Amino acid sequence: MSKVVGISMLAFLACGQVQIFMSESIQAQTNQDRKTEAERLLQQGIQQYQISQFQAALQSWQQALTIYREIKDRFGEGAALGNLGIAYDSLGRYDEAIKFYLQSLVIKRETKDRRGEGNALGNLGIAYNALGKYDKAINFHLQRLAIAREIKDRRGEGQSLGNLGNAYASLSKYDKAIEFYLQDLAIAQEIKDRRGEGQSLGNLGSAYRSIGKYDKAIDYHLQALAILREVKDRQGEGQSLGNLGSIYRNLGKYYKAINYLEQVLAVAREIKDRRGEGQSLGNLGNAYYSLGKYDKAIEFYLQYLSVAREIKDRRGEGISLGNLGIAYSSLGKYDKAIEFYLQDLAIAREIKDRRGEGQTIGSLGNAYRNLGKYDKAINFHLQSLEIAREIKDRQGEGQSLGNLGSAYRNLGKYDKAIDYQLQSLRILREVKDLSGEGTTLSNLGGILSKVNQPELAILFYKQSVNVREAIRKDIRKLDKDIQQSYLGTISSSYKLLADLLIKQDRIMEALQVLDFLKVQELEDYLKNIKGSDRSAQGVKILEPEKAISNKLLAVSFDNSKELNNELANQIQQLPQAEINKVPDYLKQIPHGTVLLYPLILGDRLEIILFSPNTLPISRTVKISQKELETLVTDFRSGLLDSGSEDVKEPAAKLYNILIKNVEAELTKAKTTTILYAPDGQLRYIPLAALYDGKHWLAEKYRINNLIAYSLFDFSPNLKIQPNILAGAFGGKANEKKFGQIGLPATLREVQAITNSFDNSVTLIEDQFSRQAIEAKFKNHNILHLATHAEFNIGVPDNSFIIFGNGDKIRLNEITDWQIPNIDLIVLSACQTGVGKLGDGVEILGFGYQVQKAGAKNAIASLWKVDDAGTQALMEAFYSELKKGDITSIEALHRAQVALIKSPKYNHPN
């Protein structure tokens, strides 16, 4: 399970604003000195509150209260009490706020101040909502609504409806929340309350964001932003900008999110809203955290912490401390994380935030488990469990049980581990926490694999994968705050399942899992990867597995062997054709086309080959992961040296590893095209450059790198009439331009395109800007970028394409391009990082981002190719394409073969 406290993206719900009380005696304009002083203090407190000086406001209102009580002014006393409640509310001290609201309520009822009574009830509802006591909050809001309707206070009625919407949103009852927000909106429009209308629209946007309807959410927030700017409500404007930032963060468009959040910060600073400033800093930290820029996130969290401490916002202080703990945990600095968690815990206890206390204790448990201090971890998780049960937080209870199971698994106490994980599973299913359910199922698969119960382990793993794939179509449900489980990343559980299936000779299932693995790796890397109808079907559950599924919650360490043997016997009786049944969508693969899926495991390499109308096969190559990585490195070194023959030796070794074992099957299938889905570091080498001793593989087959077949369109590639938009980086040889070496041959490269195709447009050097390219997308079907592009390990932000004027587009921004009419993108001068190799997911990510943006195909080099050699290949490629009646894949194949046979360019570089 291993959940931590979620990064706290602060809500910008507008209707939940407390109602400041004005004393009735202000209007009386009394001349009595004491009353005058009390009124002055009351007004002073309001002014201090409005610029986030909550502690100062509290002191002013406390002094006013003392005077009102001295002179027995019940109206003034009620107002001061209500405002003191608001001050404590703003400081996150909700229990104290409630005490004052209740005292104010008594006086408002005594003095028959129905409007004031309604305001006190509404403020009580807001405070209980903040404490997570939503039913109680709803009760108070309903009472306020009744009073507002009785006294025909339409504005108050609208506010009550909005606050009821907030309470139902907190309960995840978004349909009901939307009903209330729409009623609130109708009233605001009726009474021409433009500010209230803007707030209602903002709340509707937040509700639609919560149900994953991001387009609708953005539309509502943009409407809210326009109105709040019109009425010059700067604070409301900041809230709308913040909400837009939050949506773009949900969509994985972090730079767009950052742009909005920076605007929020500017507004907050302009209007001296220190609390809003702190929240904006915290949210900027969250955006950078999502980008994997933990050091930058920490900078913003520390700034938020400083502001929260300055204005004595204890809740904000706790949030920033908790987020600092999460950031340091992500950096593997668990001791430092623990320091921050302990400070966060102290605040949660001080403000009596039991839910926050339990979550922080759970985070401490995870940190100690990561440090190998399992007994200490268990102690914290038991405390977290106790709190979750006390406050009836069923989801938190399930998470705590799962964390206990993981800690006991680390201690080798598998009986307790299984028991706790199963308790967790029951609860998480009950509360419909699909993401948590998937993680728990995976953890159970790992434990059962450890105790050598492979069939049961496979079933738990398969259920985990299927839960994950089912929710992938609904990206809002993907839980970004699950800490890496003891398995490593979520994707590693897919690998472990594939490994178990291969060992059981269940190859079709293994192939499906490997395909989903590619999608999950992208999810780990880019975030918010949407699946397809194919991936949503999941891995097939065999009939014997279905039959035993209702017994899974009764599995224990003692009976697992018996259940595993029962399942194994039933599966062995199935025909191979049933076990390896091919999904319908894979039957669409054209004849002559095969799928080739390698899987790198610690002690071996598995090769899975699938061709139409046959069962998939698996071949095992005994080579360690370290040996394979050395071979990949040697091969790349040879490829980079175009004057060396050394490349042929590693190229031949890799041919023997990846191709020779399936050579007979390739021949039998009359293979012309290989759809290749490389794993790990194999992504850094081109399959086309392998060597069989006489020929390069490109001479024998068309090679098309595949992201995942579940995301692939198997319909035939269209033969296109080129309509090209080309850009050239340019510059002078051996001179730096925007930190990159000049590429003078790119100018000749795009000139050759212009000369060959009448309907081409070229942009060179300074004219080749991101804005210029984006303005011309819709008129072309081929985008040719003769420029530097780098795919580097680490976060997506490290990989980019650079334009001739120095502009950049980062990998995670490519989906901002909407290019459904682009059939082909060519990056003719790109390279992967020249430093240490990673797992190649950045290359996989580029292919996915281009596809998601709408392009059909992409051609890119994996290493820095000779400038003149690139020009020659591109000229040959476009020469073939110009002949017409040919696909881009076939044109590239012919161009490669032509250059291989040329004495000038017969090196695979």
FENRA-V781448 format. One record per residue. N is the residue number from 1. SS is DSSP state (hx for helix, st for strand, lp for the rest). NEAR is the number of other ideal C-beta (glycine too) atoms within 12 Angstrom. D_CENTER is the distance of its C-alpha to the mean C-alpha in Angstrom with 1 decimal. Layout:
n={N/N}
ss={SS/SS}
near={NEAR/NEAR}
d_center={D_CENTER/D_CENTER}
//
This chain:
n={1/2/3/4/5/6/7/8/9/10/11/12/13/14/15/16/17/18/19/20/21/22/23/24/25/26/27/28/29/30/31/32/33/34/35/36/37/38/39/40/41/42/43/44/45/46/47/48/49/50/51/52/53/54/55/56/57/58/59/60/61/62/63/64/65/66/67/68/69/70/71/72/73/74/75/76/77/78/79/80/81/82/83/84/85/86/87/88/89/90/91/92/93/94/95/96/97/98/99/100/101/102/103/104/105/106/107/108/109/110/111/112/113/114/115/116/117/118/119/120/121/122/123/124/125/126/127/128/129/130/131/132/133/134/135/136/137/138/139/140/141/142/143/144/145/146/147/148/149/150/151/152/153/154/155/156/157/158/159/160/161/162/163/164/165/166/167/168/169/170/171/172/173/174/175/176/177/178/179/180/181/182/183/184/185/186/187/188/189/190/191/192/193/194/195/196/197/198/199/200/201/202/203/204/205/206/207/208/209/210/211/212/213/214/215/216/217/218/219/220/221/222/223/224/225/226/227/228/229/230/231/232/233/234/235/236/237/238/239/240/241/242/243/244/245/246/247/248/249/250/251/252/253/254/255/256/257/258/259/260/261/262/263/264/265/266/267/268/269/270/271/272/273/274/275/276/277/278/279/280/281/282/283/284/285/286/287/288/289/290/291/292/293/294/295/296/297/298/299/300/301/302/303/304/305/306/307/308/309/310/311/312/313/314/315/316/317/318/319/320/321/322/323/324/325/326/327/328/329/330/331/332/333/334/335/336/337/338/339/340/341/342/343/344/345/346/347/348/349/350/351/352/353/354/355/356/357/358/359/360/361/362/363/364/365/366/367/368/369/370/371/372/373/374/375/376/377/378/379/380/381/382/383/384/385/386/387/388/389/390/391/392/393/394/395/396/397/398/399/400/401/402/403/404/405/406/407/408/409/410/411/412/413/414/415/416/417/418/419/420/421/422/423/424/425/426/427/428/429/430/431/432/433/434/435/436/437/438/439/440/441/442/443/444/445/446/447/448/449/450/451/452/453/454/455/456/457/458/459/460/461/462/463/464/465/466/467/468/469/470/471/472/473/474/475/476/477/478/479/480/481/482/483/484/485/486/487/488/489/490/491/492/493/494/495/496/497/498/499/500/501/502/503/504/505/506/507/508/509/510/511/512/513/514/515/516/517/518/519/520/521/522/523/524/525/526/527/528/529/530/531/532/533/534/535/536/537/538/539/540/541/542/543/544/545/546/547/548/549/550/551/552/553/554/555/556/557/558/559/560/561/562/563/564/565/566/567/568/569/570/571/572/573/574/575/576/577/578/579/580/581/582/583/584/585/586/587/588/589/590/591/592/593/594/595/596/597/598/599/600/601/602/603/604/605/606/607/608/609/610/611/612/613/614/615/616/617/618/619/620/621/622/623/624/625/626/627/628/629/630/631/632/633/634/635/636/637/638/639/640/641/642/643/644/645/646/647/648/649/650/651/652/653/654/655/656/657/658/659/660/661/662/663/664/665/666/667/668/669/670/671/672/673/674/675/676/677/678/679/680/681/682/683/684/685/686/687/688/689/690/691/692/693/694/695/696/697/698/699/700/701/702/703/704/705/706/707/708/709/710/711/712/713/714/715/716/717/718/719/720/721/722/723/724/725/726/727/728/729/730/731/732/733/734/735/736/737/738/739/740/741/742/743/744/745/746/747/748/749/750/751/752/753/754/755/756/757/758/759/760/761/762/763/764/765/766/767/768/769/770/771/772/773/774/775/776/777/778/779/780/781/782/783/784/785/786/787/788/789/790/791/792/793/794/795/796/797/798/799/800/801/802/803/804/805/806/807/808/809/810/811/812/813/814/815/816/817/818/819/820/821/822/823/824/825/826/827/828/829/830/831/832/833/834/835/836/837/838/839/840/841/842/843/844/845/846/847/848/849/850/851/852/853/854/855/856/857/858/859/860/861/862/863/864/865/866/867/868/869/870/871/872/873/874/875/876/877/878/879/880/881/882/883/884/885/886/887/888/889/890/891/892/893/894/895/896/897/898/899/900/901/902/903/904/905/906/907/908/909}
ss={lp/lp/st/lp/lp/lp/lp/lp/lp/lp/lp/lp/lp/lp/lp/lp/lp/lp/lp/lp/lp/lp/lp/hx/hx/hx/hx/hx/lp/lp/lp/lp/hx/hx/hx/hx/hx/hx/hx/hx/hx/hx/hx/hx/hx/hx/hx/hx/hx/hx/lp/lp/lp/hx/hx/hx/hx/hx/hx/hx/hx/hx/hx/hx/hx/hx/hx/hx/hx/hx/lp/lp/lp/hx/hx/hx/hx/hx/hx/hx/hx/hx/hx/hx/hx/hx/hx/hx/hx/hx/lp/lp/lp/hx/hx/hx/hx/hx/hx/hx/hx/hx/hx/hx/hx/hx/hx/hx/hx/hx/lp/lp/lp/hx/hx/hx/hx/hx/hx/hx/hx/hx/hx/hx/hx/hx/hx/hx/hx/hx/lp/lp/lp/hx/hx/hx/hx/hx/hx/hx/hx/hx/hx/hx/hx/hx/hx/hx/hx/hx/lp/lp/lp/hx/hx/hx/hx/hx/hx/hx/hx/hx/hx/hx/hx/hx/hx/hx/hx/hx/lp/lp/lp/hx/hx/hx/hx/hx/hx/hx/hx/hx/hx/hx/hx/hx/hx/hx/hx/hx/lp/lp/lp/hx/hx/hx/hx/hx/hx/hx/hx/hx/hx/hx/hx/hx/hx/hx/hx/hx/lp/lp/lp/hx/hx/hx/hx/hx/hx/hx/hx/hx/hx/hx/hx/hx/hx/hx/hx/hx/lp/lp/lp/hx/hx/hx/hx/hx/hx/hx/hx/hx/hx/hx/hx/hx/hx/hx/hx/hx/lp/lp/lp/hx/hx/hx/hx/hx/hx/hx/hx/hx/hx/hx/hx/hx/hx/hx/hx/hx/lp/lp/lp/hx/hx/hx/hx/hx/hx/hx/hx/hx/hx/hx/hx/hx/hx/hx/hx/hx/lp/lp/lp/hx/hx/hx/hx/hx/hx/hx/hx/hx/hx/hx/hx/hx/hx/hx/hx/hx/lp/lp/lp/hx/hx/hx/hx/hx/hx/hx/hx/hx/hx/hx/hx/hx/hx/hx/hx/hx/lp/lp/lp/hx/hx/hx/hx/hx/hx/hx/hx/hx/hx/hx/hx/hx/hx/hx/hx/hx/lp/lp/lp/hx/hx/hx/hx/hx/hx/hx/hx/hx/hx/hx/hx/hx/hx/hx/hx/hx/lp/lp/lp/hx/hx/hx/hx/hx/hx/hx/hx/hx/hx/hx/hx/hx/hx/hx/hx/hx/lp/lp/lp/hx/hx/hx/hx/hx/hx/hx/hx/hx/hx/hx/hx/hx/hx/hx/hx/hx/lp/lp/lp/hx/hx/hx/hx/hx/hx/hx/hx/hx/hx/hx/hx/hx/hx/hx/hx/hx/lp/lp/lp/hx/hx/hx/hx/hx/hx/hx/hx/hx/hx/hx/hx/hx/hx/hx/hx/hx/lp/lp/lp/hx/hx/hx/hx/hx/hx/hx/hx/hx/hx/hx/hx/hx/hx/hx/hx/hx/hx/hx/lp/lp/hx/hx/hx/lp/lp/lp/lp/st/lp/lp/st/lp/lp/st/lp/hx/hx/hx/hx/hx/hx/hx/hx/hx/hx/hx/hx/hx/hx/lp/lp/lp/hx/hx/hx/hx/hx/hx/hx/hx/hx/hx/hx/hx/hx/hx/hx/hx/hx/hx/hx/hx/lp/lp/lp/lp/lp/lp/hx/hx/hx/hx/lp/lp/lp/lp/lp/lp/hx/hx/hx/hx/hx/hx/hx/lp/lp/hx/hx/hx/lp/lp/lp/lp/lp/hx/hx/hx/hx/hx/hx/hx/hx/hx/hx/hx/hx/hx/lp/lp/lp/hx/hx/hx/hx/lp/lp/lp/lp/hx/hx/hx/hx/hx/lp/lp/lp/lp/st/st/st/st/st/st/st/st/lp/lp/lp/lp/st/st/st/st/st/st/st/lp/lp/lp/lp/lp/st/st/st/st/st/lp/lp/lp/hx/hx/hx/hx/hx/hx/hx/hx/hx/hx/hx/hx/hx/hx/hx/hx/lp/lp/lp/lp/lp/lp/hx/hx/hx/hx/hx/hx/hx/hx/hx/hx/hx/hx/lp/hx/hx/hx/hx/hx/hx/hx/hx/hx/lp/lp/lp/lp/st/st/st/st/lp/lp/lp/hx/hx/hx/hx/hx/lp/lp/hx/hx/hx/lp/st/lp/lp/lp/lp/st/hx/hx/hx/hx/lp/st/st/st/st/lp/lp/lp/hx/hx/hx/lp/lp/lp/lp/lp/lp/lp/lp/lp/lp/lp/lp/st/st/st/st/st/lp/st/lp/lp/lp/lp/lp/st/st/lp/lp/st/st/lp/st/lp/hx/hx/hx/hx/hx/hx/hx/hx/hx/hx/hx/hx/lp/lp/lp/lp/st/st/st/st/hx/hx/hx/lp/lp/hx/hx/hx/hx/hx/hx/hx/hx/hx/hx/lp/lp/st/st/st/st/st/st/st/st/st/st/lp/lp/lp/lp/hx/hx/hx/lp/st/st/st/lp/lp/lp/lp/lp/st/st/st/hx/hx/hx/hx/hx/hx/lp/lp/lp/lp/lp/lp/lp/st/st/st/st/st/st/st/st/st/lp/lp/lp/lp/lp/lp/lp/lp/hx/hx/hx/hx/hx/hx/hx/hx/hx/hx/hx/hx/hx/lp/lp/lp/st/st/st/st/lp/lp/lp/lp/lp/lp/hx/hx/hx/hx/hx/hx/hx/hx/hx/hx/hx/hx/hx/hx/hx/hx/lp/lp/lp/lp/lp/hx/hx/hx/hx/hx/hx/hx/hx/hx/hx/hx/hx/hx/lp/lp/lp/lp/lp/lp/lp/lp/lp}
near={54/43/41/42/42/28/38/36/33/38/27/42/38/43/50/35/31/35/37/32/46/26/43/27/32/25/12/16/12/20/11/19/13/23/28/23/24/37/36/22/34/42/27/26/38/31/20/30/37/26/25/32/28/39/27/27/37/33/23/31/46/28/28/44/36/23/30/38/21/19/24/16/33/27/33/46/39/42/45/46/42/51/51/46/44/41/42/39/43/45/38/33/33/39/25/27/39/35/21/38/41/27/31/47/35/23/33/36/21/17/24/16/31/24/30/40/36/39/43/45/44/54/48/45/48/42/44/32/38/37/31/27/29/30/20/24/36/34/22/35/42/27/30/43/34/23/31/33/22/17/21/15/26/24/32/37/35/39/45/42/42/51/52/43/45/45/44/33/36/34/21/20/22/30/19/24/37/34/22/36/43/27/30/45/36/23/32/35/22/17/22/15/26/24/33/38/37/40/47/47/42/53/52/45/45/45/41/33/39/36/26/23/25/31/16/23/34/32/22/36/41/26/30/45/36/23/32/34/24/18/23/16/29/28/36/41/38/40/48/45/41/50/50/41/42/45/41/35/38/34/36/39/34/40/32/28/39/37/22/37/43/27/30/41/34/23/33/38/24/19/25/22/34/35/42/41/38/43/45/43/41/50/49/46/42/44/44/34/40/42/34/29/29/31/21/26/37/34/23/37/42/27/31/44/34/23/32/41/23/22/36/30/39/36/38/41/39/42/44/43/42/48/52/46/45/46/41/31/39/34/23/16/22/31/20/24/37/33/21/37/40/27/29/44/35/23/33/34/21/23/33/28/35/29/33/41/36/39/45/44/44/54/50/45/48/47/43/31/39/33/24/15/22/29/20/25/37/34/22/37/44/27/30/45/36/23/31/35/22/17/25/19/28/24/35/42/38/39/51/47/43/53/54/45/47/46/43/35/40/35/24/15/23/31/22/26/39/42/28/39/49/37/33/45/39/25/32/39/24/17/23/17/33/31/37/43/39/41/46/50/46/51/49/50/47/42/44/40/33/27/27/18/34/32/36/43/40/45/47/46/50/43/37/46/48/34/38/44/38/25/32/38/25/23/25/30/27/36/34/29/32/38/37/26/41/36/32/20/26/44/35/28/43/44/38/41/46/41/36/37/42/35/25/32/24/39/34/36/45/43/43/42/44/46/44/47/48/47/46/39/38/44/36/31/39/41/35/37/41/31/33/25/17/27/37/24/24/34/40/30/28/31/18/27/35/18/18/32/23/12/22/35/26/19/39/28/30/15/22/37/21/20/33/32/20/24/37/27/15/22/32/19/15/24/13/21/11/21/29/30/25/28/26/13/22/32/17/20/32/26/18/21/34/42/45/44/42/45/41/35/29/20/16/23/36/41/43/44/38/40/34/25/19/27/27/41/31/36/29/23/30/16/28/16/26/14/23/36/27/19/33/42/24/27/40/37/24/31/38/28/21/25/14/19/17/23/32/27/20/33/40/28/29/44/34/24/33/46/39/23/25/36/26/15/27/32/18/17/29/18/33/22/36/41/37/40/41/43/39/33/34/38/36/43/46/38/37/40/39/42/37/24/16/13/24/35/36/34/24/27/36/33/36/39/39/37/38/40/38/38/30/33/25/25/12/17/26/19/20/29/21/36/26/41/38/45/51/43/46/38/32/18/16/11/14/14/27/25/15/28/24/25/43/27/32/46/32/26/41/44/25/31/41/26/18/27/28/13/20/30/29/35/38/31/28/20/25/40/25/29/18/23/35/27/16/28/28/18/19/34/33/42/49/48/49/51/51/42/41/35/41/29/29/24/31/39/30/25/39/37/40/36/34/38/25/24/27/28/37/35/43/43/34/40/34/25/31/15/32/16/24/36/33/40/41/44/41/47/44/38/37/39/25/18/16/15/31/27/34/36/42/41/47/43/45/45/40/38/40/37/34/33/28/26/35/30/34/41/43/39/39/39/34/28/38/27/34/23/32/43/31/29/41/42/32/31/39/39/25/29/38/27/19/15/13/25/28/36/36/29/36/38/34/27/37/39/29/23/36/30/17/17/8/16/26/26/27/42/38}
d_center={18.0/17.5/15.5/15.6/15.8/12.6/12.0/14.2/13.1/16.7/17.8/20.1/22.2/25.5/27.9/27.6/29.9/33.0/36.4/38.6/42.2/45.2/48.5/51.0/53.7/52.0/53.4/56.8/57.2/59.4/61.6/61.5/60.2/58.1/56.3/55.8/54.2/52.0/50.9/50.2/48.1/46.1/45.5/44.7/42.0/40.4/40.3/38.8/36.2/35.2/34.4/32.5/35.5/35.1/37.3/40.0/39.8/40.2/43.3/44.8/44.3/45.7/48.8/49.1/48.9/51.7/54.0/53.3/54.3/57.4/58.6/57.5/55.4/53.3/51.5/50.4/49.6/47.3/45.5/45.2/43.9/41.2/40.1/40.1/37.7/35.4/35.6/34.7/31.9/30.5/30.9/28.9/32.1/32.0/34.8/37.1/36.0/36.9/40.3/41.2/39.9/42.1/45.1/44.6/44.4/47.8/49.4/48.0/49.4/52.7/53.1/52.1/49.4/47.4/44.9/44.4/44.1/41.4/39.5/39.8/38.6/35.5/34.8/35.2/32.7/30.1/30.8/30.6/27.3/26.0/27.5/25.6/29.0/28.1/31.2/33.4/31.5/32.1/35.8/36.4/34.7/36.9/39.9/39.1/38.6/42.1/43.7/42.2/43.5/46.9/47.5/46.0/43.4/41.1/38.7/38.5/38.0/35.0/33.5/34.0/32.4/29.3/29.2/29.6/26.6/24.6/26.0/25.1/21.6/21.4/22.7/19.9/23.0/21.5/24.3/26.9/25.1/25.2/28.9/29.7/27.9/29.8/33.1/32.3/31.7/34.9/36.9/35.5/36.5/39.9/40.9/39.4/37.2/34.9/33.0/32.5/31.5/28.8/27.5/27.6/25.7/23.0/22.8/22.7/19.8/17.9/19.0/17.9/14.4/14.4/15.5/13.0/15.8/14.3/17.3/19.7/17.8/18.0/21.7/22.6/21.2/23.0/26.2/25.9/25.5/28.6/30.7/29.8/30.7/33.9/35.0/34.0/31.9/30.0/28.2/27.0/26.1/23.9/22.2/21.6/20.2/17.9/16.7/16.1/14.1/11.9/11.4/10.6/7.9/6.5/7.4/5.8/9.5/9.8/13.5/14.4/12.8/14.9/17.9/18.0/17.6/20.4/22.5/21.9/23.1/26.1/27.1/26.9/29.1/31.5/32.2/32.3/29.7/28.9/26.7/24.6/24.6/23.4/20.5/19.6/19.8/17.5/14.8/15.3/14.8/11.5/10.4/12.1/10.6/7.1/9.3/10.9/14.0/15.0/18.6/17.9/15.7/18.8/21.1/19.6/19.5/23.1/24.1/22.7/24.6/27.7/27.7/27.1/30.0/32.2/31.9/32.0/28.8/28.5/25.4/23.6/25.0/23.7/20.1/20.3/22.0/19.4/16.5/18.9/19.3/15.7/15.5/18.8/17.8/15.0/17.9/20.0/22.4/22.9/26.2/25.0/22.0/24.8/26.8/24.2/23.4/27.2/27.6/24.8/26.7/30.0/28.7/27.2/30.6/32.5/30.9/31.0/27.3/27.6/24.1/22.7/25.5/24.5/20.8/21.9/24.6/22.0/20.1/23.5/24.2/21.1/22.1/25.6/24.7/22.9/26.2/28.1/29.8/29.4/32.2/30.9/27.4/29.1/31.1/28.0/26.3/29.6/29.7/26.2/27.4/30.6/28.9/26.5/29.6/31.6/29.3/28.7/24.9/24.6/20.8/21.4/24.5/22.6/20.1/23.2/25.1/22.4/22.3/26.1/26.1/24.0/26.4/29.4/28.1/28.0/31.6/32.7/33.6/32.3/34.3/32.6/29.2/29.6/31.0/28.3/25.5/27.4/27.9/24.2/23.7/26.3/24.8/21.2/22.6/24.8/22.1/20.0/17.0/15.9/13.0/15.6/18.2/16.6/16.3/19.9/21.2/19.9/21.6/24.8/24.8/24.7/27.5/29.7/29.3/30.5/33.6/34.3/33.7/31.9/32.2/30.8/28.0/27.2/27.3/24.8/22.5/22.9/22.2/19.0/17.8/19.1/17.2/13.9/15.0/16.3/13.2/11.2/13.3/12.0/8.3/8.8/10.0/7.4/7.8/5.6/9.1/11.0/12.9/14.1/16.8/20.3/19.6/17.3/13.9/13.3/14.4/17.7/18.7/18.7/21.0/23.2/23.6/24.6/27.0/28.7/29.1/30.7/33.1/34.0/34.7/32.1/31.0/29.6/27.2/26.3/25.7/23.4/21.4/21.3/20.1/17.1/16.6/16.0/13.2/11.6/12.2/10.4/7.3/7.9/8.7/6.9/3.5/4.6/7.9/10.6/13.6/17.2/20.3/21.3/18.3/18.4/21.9/20.8/23.4/26.9/28.3/32.0/34.7/35.8/32.2/32.1/35.5/34.5/31.1/32.9/34.3/31.0/30.8/34.3/33.5/34.8/35.6/39.2/38.9/36.0/38.5/40.5/37.6/36.2/39.7/40.1/36.9/37.8/41.3/40.0/37.6/40.4/42.5/40.1/41.0/38.9/38.4/36.7/34.5/33.5/33.4/31.7/29.2/30.7/28.2/29.1/32.7/32.0/31.9/34.9/37.9/38.0/34.2/32.7/29.3/29.2/26.5/27.1/25.5/26.0/27.0/28.6/32.1/32.1/30.7/30.4/31.0/30.3/32.1/32.1/34.6/35.7/38.1/37.9/36.1/33.5/34.9/33.7/35.4/35.0/35.6/36.6/34.9/32.8/29.4/31.1/33.9/31.6/29.6/33.1/34.2/31.1/31.8/35.5/34.8/32.6/35.4/37.9/35.9/35.6/39.4/40.9/44.4/44.0/44.9/43.0/40.0/41.9/42.2/38.4/37.9/40.5/39.1/35.6/37.4/39.2/36.0/33.8/36.4/39.8/39.0/38.0/40.6/42.9/40.3/39.2/42.9/43.4/40.5/42.1/38.8/38.3/34.5/32.0/28.3/26.9/23.6/23.9/22.3/21.4/24.0/25.8/23.4/25.3/28.6/29.8/31.3/33.9/35.4/36.5/40.3/42.6/45.6/46.9/44.0/40.5/38.1/37.5/41.1/40.8/37.5/35.0/31.7/28.4/25.2/22.8/19.0/19.5/22.4/20.4/18.9/22.3/25.0/28.3/30.5/32.9/31.9/33.8/36.6/35.9/38.2/36.6/35.9/34.4/32.6/33.0/32.2/33.8/32.9/36.6/38.1/40.9/41.2/40.6/39.6/36.3/34.5/31.4/31.2/31.4/34.7/36.4/36.3/39.7/39.7/36.7/39.2/41.6/38.8/37.8/41.5/42.3/39.7/41.4/44.8/43.8/42.0/43.6/40.5/38.3/37.0/36.5/35.1/36.2/35.4/35.0/34.9/32.0/29.3/25.8/27.1/30.1/28.2/25.8/28.9/30.5/27.9/29.3/32.8/32.0/30.9/30.6/28.7/30.3/28.9/31.5/29.7/27.8/24.3/22.8/20.2/19.8/18.3/15.6/12.6/12.3/14.1/17.1/17.8/19.5/22.4/25.2/27.7/31.5/31.4/28.8/25.8/22.5/19.5/16.6/14.7/11.5/14.0/15.9/14.4/16.0/19.2/20.5/23.0/24.0/27.5/26.8/28.1/27.7/26.1/28.1/27.1/30.5/30.2/26.8/26.4/24.1/24.4/27.9/27.1/25.8/24.0/20.7/19.4/19.3/15.7/15.9/18.6/16.8/14.0/16.7/18.2/15.2/14.5/18.2/18.4/15.6/17.5/20.6/22.7/24.6/25.2/24.8/27.2/26.5/28.3/26.9/29.3/31.4/34.1/37.5/37.7/40.8/39.6/36.5/38.8/41.1/38.3/37.0/40.6/41.2/38.0/38.9/42.5/41.6/39.3/42.1/44.4/42.5/41.8/39.3/35.5/33.5/32.9/36.7/37.5/35.4/37.0/40.5/39.7/38.7/41.8/44.0/42.9/43.1/46.7/47.5/49.2/47.5/43.9/44.2/41.7/38.2/37.0}
//
